[in-house]
Amino acid sequence: MSIKRKSIPKGFLIHCYQRTINGFLIFYSVSDFLVFFTILCTTARKYKIRILSVCLMVDHIHLSMIEDRKGDLSNFVRDYSKTFSFFHNRTCHHTGAFFESPFGRAPKFGEKKIRTNLVYVGNNAPERHLCAKAEEYRWNFLAYAVSDHPFSEELVVGKSSRPLQRIRRRILSLYHKNHPLPYAFLQASFSVLNRKEKDQLTDFIVSTYNVIDYASSLQFFTSYGDMLTAMHANIGSEHDIKEVFVGKSDAHYARMSAILLKEKGFTDIHDMLALDLDEKFKLFLLLNGRTDALPRQIASFLRMPITIRDSRVGNAPLDDATEIKWDVQASPVRAK
């Protein structure tokens, strides 16, 4: 059945929402976020899309944008989604389509609705218990409106290490060609840096590629501080796009990654995604016993295309006796 798309008037703000097929996680590491962000920004330059707000959550994406030429929005989302899927699939042991199609979108008319939307998008992380205040979350990029290194010490080129200087030059070369940063380059770069340098490099990449139009966003508030005050006071609302939430907190995902990296010998969390379903089920039982995450959150984290039918009584522990229906064939996205 074909889906009739809404007609989006030119020049109005449009809220776009993307999630993956089956609700699988998108972002496991800093490299995931940076690959996506550099693809997003280079594609926005290509189509001259004005992005007023971005929030990258572990399992979904929010964008508040303006298209100045009819049709550019759909082409923009199609191209960055396709490019990221290509980059991602090679690193994350994935085949086939990754994002749901069509993506969710809703036009916002009038200053009040636009302001409410910007507050809503910026506040996703506090709502999901990833931070106390919106500006503390790196991946909504709010802090970069007032600083090019909000989460690190300033990068002074002459005082930085030779590896960091070399990596910086390579990034600038790719940026000037409007090329995104690939996984292999980022992973190799981070492997030779210390913790301080990794934070500096992350801030440098974001600030270099960043295309977010903060000036246009702030027109709907009296100042940057006023925008943050509005976000601290309420979470905004979104009635035009139906979001899917699993559990009340996304903080569980970082905890699950930490457990697997420390106790299961993974040097790259993406390697977990290459395991077969039987091995993933063992990790499922481990994580269920060690975290407060819901079974569906664990399955999304492990990218297990299953339907869980819980036959427990009360708070009985989940073990091999629990009735599990493996619904592999129902999913078009499978780990290799």
PLY file of the C-alpha trace (Angstrom):
ply
format ascii 1.0
element vertex 336
property float x
property float y
property float z
element edge 335
property int vertex1
property int vertex2
end_header
0.00 0.00 0.00
1.43 3.37 -0.97
1.73 6.04 1.70
0.56 9.52 0.80
3.14 12.09 1.83
2.19 15.45 3.24
2.85 18.50 1.13
5.50 20.55 2.94
5.42 24.29 2.16
8.76 25.76 1.13
10.59 27.77 3.80
8.80 26.37 6.85
10.52 24.40 9.56
10.09 20.65 9.24
10.63 18.20 12.08
12.05 14.91 10.83
12.22 11.73 12.88
14.09 8.55 11.95
14.41 5.19 13.60
15.76 1.86 12.44
13.91 -1.18 11.23
13.03 -3.29 14.29
14.07 -0.44 16.60
17.71 -1.58 16.63
20.33 0.78 18.07
22.17 3.15 15.74
24.94 4.57 17.91
27.24 2.47 20.09
30.42 4.55 20.05
31.81 8.02 19.43
32.84 6.84 15.96
29.21 6.01 15.12
28.10 9.52 16.07
30.94 11.21 14.18
30.52 9.16 11.00
26.82 10.01 10.95
27.32 13.69 11.80
29.95 14.28 9.13
27.74 12.55 6.55
24.77 14.63 7.67
26.70 17.90 7.40
28.35 17.20 4.05
24.99 16.17 2.58
23.30 19.28 4.00
25.90 21.43 2.21
25.21 19.60 -1.03
21.46 20.27 -0.88
21.70 23.62 0.94
19.41 22.37 3.71
19.27 24.65 6.74
19.45 22.63 9.94
18.25 24.45 13.04
18.43 21.60 15.51
19.77 18.04 15.73
19.55 15.38 18.39
21.18 11.99 17.87
19.77 9.46 20.33
21.03 5.91 20.52
18.04 4.48 18.66
16.53 7.43 16.79
17.30 10.79 15.20
15.61 14.19 15.36
16.21 16.98 12.86
14.54 20.38 12.64
15.20 21.79 9.18
14.16 24.20 6.47
14.21 23.31 2.78
14.40 26.27 0.45
13.75 24.28 -2.70
10.91 21.79 -3.03
12.07 18.18 -3.10
15.46 18.82 -1.54
14.41 17.48 1.87
13.49 14.03 0.58
16.66 13.85 -1.49
18.73 15.00 1.47
17.34 12.37 3.86
17.57 9.67 1.19
21.21 10.45 0.43
22.55 10.74 3.98
20.61 7.63 5.02
21.97 5.65 2.10
25.54 6.84 2.67
25.47 6.14 6.40
23.95 2.69 5.81
26.81 1.90 3.41
29.48 3.05 5.88
27.70 1.46 8.84
26.94 -1.94 7.28
30.59 -2.66 6.53
31.68 -1.94 10.11
28.66 -3.20 12.04
28.20 -6.58 10.31
24.85 -5.64 8.86
23.17 -6.21 5.50
20.16 -4.68 3.81
18.07 -1.64 4.69
18.77 0.01 8.03
16.39 2.94 8.52
12.61 2.74 8.40
11.01 4.17 5.31
9.34 6.57 4.95
10.80 8.76 7.68
8.50 10.71 9.98
8.07 14.40 9.29
5.79 17.23 10.33
5.74 20.92 9.31
5.81 23.58 12.00
3.96 26.84 11.37
4.35 29.94 13.51
6.90 31.03 16.06
5.26 29.27 19.01
5.20 25.84 17.36
8.74 26.23 16.04
10.02 27.28 19.45
8.20 24.36 21.09
9.74 21.97 18.58
13.27 23.28 19.15
12.81 22.83 22.90
11.47 19.32 22.39
14.33 18.21 20.14
16.98 19.70 22.41
15.50 18.07 25.48
15.44 14.47 24.30
18.54 13.47 26.27
17.35 14.71 29.70
13.98 13.10 29.06
15.74 9.75 28.52
17.94 10.23 31.64
21.22 10.65 29.76
22.01 13.96 31.45
20.50 16.49 33.83
20.48 19.46 31.44
20.14 19.57 27.66
23.44 21.39 27.07
25.35 18.60 28.86
24.57 16.14 26.06
27.20 16.29 23.34
25.06 14.84 20.56
22.36 17.51 20.48
25.21 19.95 19.70
23.69 22.76 21.78
26.95 23.50 23.57
28.70 24.09 20.24
26.58 27.20 19.74
28.84 29.07 22.17
32.13 27.14 22.08
34.19 25.15 19.60
35.51 22.90 22.40
32.74 22.61 25.02
33.73 19.11 26.18
37.52 19.35 26.08
40.54 21.52 26.63
41.29 23.91 23.80
43.33 22.28 21.04
46.46 24.41 20.56
48.03 23.10 17.38
51.61 24.03 18.23
51.41 22.33 21.61
49.59 19.15 20.50
51.24 15.81 19.78
52.50 14.93 16.32
49.86 12.20 15.83
47.08 14.65 16.70
48.52 17.29 14.35
48.74 14.75 11.55
45.14 13.59 12.12
43.94 17.19 12.25
45.53 17.94 8.86
43.88 14.89 7.33
40.48 15.90 8.69
40.82 19.39 7.24
41.76 17.91 3.87
38.64 15.71 3.83
36.47 18.57 5.08
37.58 20.94 2.31
36.65 18.25 -0.23
33.24 17.93 1.51
33.99 14.29 2.32
32.65 12.64 5.50
34.93 10.75 7.86
34.95 6.93 7.46
34.99 4.43 10.30
38.45 3.06 9.54
40.05 6.51 9.69
38.32 7.43 12.97
39.07 4.14 14.67
42.73 4.28 13.63
42.96 7.88 14.79
41.44 7.31 18.21
43.66 4.26 18.76
46.83 6.39 18.93
45.46 9.17 21.17
45.07 9.48 24.92
41.79 10.34 26.63
42.40 14.09 26.59
43.32 14.06 22.91
40.30 11.95 22.00
38.01 14.54 23.54
39.87 17.34 21.77
39.64 15.51 18.45
35.92 14.88 18.86
35.25 18.56 19.55
37.46 19.56 16.62
35.58 17.28 14.21
32.16 18.47 15.34
33.15 22.14 15.20
34.81 21.77 11.81
31.93 19.98 10.07
29.07 21.62 11.96
26.41 23.23 9.74
23.74 23.85 12.39
22.24 27.31 11.92
22.31 28.49 15.51
21.55 32.08 14.52
18.21 31.06 13.01
17.38 28.89 16.02
18.10 31.69 18.46
15.77 34.06 16.59
12.95 32.24 18.37
14.45 33.07 21.78
15.86 36.26 23.27
19.29 34.64 23.76
21.15 31.34 24.10
20.54 31.51 27.83
16.84 32.06 27.24
16.72 28.98 25.03
18.38 26.87 27.74
16.02 28.28 30.37
13.06 27.20 28.23
14.54 23.71 27.94
15.20 23.48 31.67
11.64 24.55 32.43
9.85 21.99 30.26
10.43 19.24 27.73
8.24 20.58 24.94
5.87 18.27 23.10
5.41 16.60 19.76
1.97 15.48 18.67
2.48 15.31 14.92
5.03 12.47 14.94
4.44 9.24 16.78
7.63 8.28 18.59
8.33 4.79 19.87
9.95 4.59 23.30
11.29 1.46 24.98
11.67 1.74 28.73
12.20 5.00 30.61
15.97 5.38 30.36
18.61 5.10 27.64
21.42 5.07 30.20
21.21 1.26 30.24
22.86 1.04 26.82
26.17 2.54 27.98
26.12 0.19 30.96
25.61 -2.82 28.66
28.49 -1.73 26.43
30.77 -1.34 29.44
29.95 -4.84 30.70
30.69 -6.49 27.36
33.89 -4.54 26.74
35.23 -5.32 30.22
34.09 -8.90 30.71
33.74 -10.47 27.27
36.98 -9.42 25.64
35.56 -7.19 22.93
38.00 -4.49 21.84
35.37 -2.98 19.55
31.74 -3.10 20.67
30.69 -3.52 17.04
32.25 -7.01 17.04
29.39 -8.13 19.27
27.03 -7.55 16.36
28.72 -10.30 14.30
27.79 -13.06 16.76
25.18 -15.64 15.82
21.83 -15.68 17.58
22.78 -18.43 20.03
25.81 -16.45 21.22
23.73 -13.28 21.43
21.17 -15.10 23.55
23.90 -15.92 26.07
24.74 -12.22 26.23
21.04 -11.48 26.54
20.83 -13.60 29.70
23.99 -12.00 31.10
22.77 -8.46 30.54
19.30 -9.24 31.84
20.83 -10.37 35.11
23.30 -7.50 35.42
21.22 -4.47 34.40
17.75 -3.06 34.92
17.17 -2.78 31.18
13.94 -4.18 29.80
14.22 -7.35 27.68
13.24 -5.37 24.60
16.05 -2.87 25.27
18.57 -5.68 25.54
17.30 -7.25 22.32
17.54 -3.87 20.54
21.07 -3.38 21.87
22.16 -6.83 20.67
20.19 -6.42 17.44
18.31 -9.64 17.98
15.35 -9.84 15.57
13.16 -11.76 18.01
9.77 -11.58 19.61
9.91 -12.05 23.38
6.95 -13.77 24.97
7.55 -13.65 28.72
6.13 -16.64 30.61
7.60 -15.75 33.99
5.53 -15.58 37.14
6.10 -12.46 39.22
9.76 -11.43 39.23
11.21 -14.84 38.46
14.65 -14.57 36.76
14.90 -14.88 33.01
16.72 -18.08 32.03
16.71 -20.81 29.37
13.30 -22.01 30.58
11.68 -18.71 29.64
9.56 -19.08 26.55
11.31 -17.32 23.68
10.03 -17.17 20.13
12.84 -16.65 17.65
11.36 -14.65 14.79
14.40 -14.39 12.53
12.61 -14.73 9.20
10.32 -11.83 10.00
13.23 -9.42 9.95
14.82 -8.20 6.71
17.90 -7.03 8.63
20.16 -9.74 9.96
23.67 -9.81 11.30
26.06 -11.77 9.15
0 1
1 2
2 3
3 4
4 5
5 6
6 7
7 8
8 9
9 10
10 11
11 12
12 13
13 14
14 15
15 16
16 17
17 18
18 19
19 20
20 21
21 22
22 23
23 24
24 25
25 26
26 27
27 28
28 29
29 30
30 31
31 32
32 33
33 34
34 35
35 36
36 37
37 38
38 39
39 40
40 41
41 42
42 43
43 44
44 45
45 46
46 47
47 48
48 49
49 50
50 51
51 52
52 53
53 54
54 55
55 56
56 57
57 58
58 59
59 60
60 61
61 62
62 63
63 64
64 65
65 66
66 67
67 68
68 69
69 70
70 71
71 72
72 73
73 74
74 75
75 76
76 77
77 78
78 79
79 80
80 81
81 82
82 83
83 84
84 85
85 86
86 87
87 88
88 89
89 90
90 91
91 92
92 93
93 94
94 95
95 96
96 97
97 98
98 99
99 100
100 101
101 102
102 103
103 104
104 105
105 106
106 107
107 108
108 109
109 110
110 111
111 112
112 113
113 114
114 115
115 116
116 117
117 118
118 119
119 120
120 121
121 122
122 123
123 124
124 125
125 126
126 127
127 128
128 129
129 130
130 131
131 132
132 133
133 134
134 135
135 136
136 137
137 138
138 139
139 140
140 141
141 142
142 143
143 144
144 145
145 146
146 147
147 148
148 149
149 150
150 151
151 152
152 153
153 154
154 155
155 156
156 157
157 158
158 159
159 160
160 161
161 162
162 163
163 164
164 165
165 166
166 167
167 168
168 169
169 170
170 171
171 172
172 173
173 174
174 175
175 176
176 177
177 178
178 179
179 180
180 181
181 182
182 183
183 184
184 185
185 186
186 187
187 188
188 189
189 190
190 191
191 192
192 193
193 194
194 195
195 196
196 197
197 198
198 199
199 200
200 201
201 202
202 203
203 204
204 205
205 206
206 207
207 208
208 209
209 210
210 211
211 212
212 213
213 214
214 215
215 216
216 217
217 218
218 219
219 220
220 221
221 222
222 223
223 224
224 225
225 226
226 227
227 228
228 229
229 230
230 231
231 232
232 233
233 234
234 235
235 236
236 237
237 238
238 239
239 240
240 241
241 242
242 243
243 244
244 245
245 246
246 247
247 248
248 249
249 250
250 251
251 252
252 253
253 254
254 255
255 256
256 257
257 258
258 259
259 260
260 261
261 262
262 263
263 264
264 265
265 266
266 267
267 268
268 269
269 270
270 271
271 272
272 273
273 274
274 275
275 276
276 277
277 278
278 279
279 280
280 281
281 282
282 283
283 284
284 285
285 286
286 287
287 288
288 289
289 290
290 291
291 292
292 293
293 294
294 295
295 296
296 297
297 298
298 299
299 300
300 301
301 302
302 303
303 304
304 305
305 306
306 307
307 308
308 309
309 310
310 311
311 312
312 313
313 314
314 315
315 316
316 317
317 318
318 319
319 320
320 321
321 322
322 323
323 324
324 325
325 326
326 327
327 328
328 329
329 330
330 331
331 332
332 333
333 334
334 335
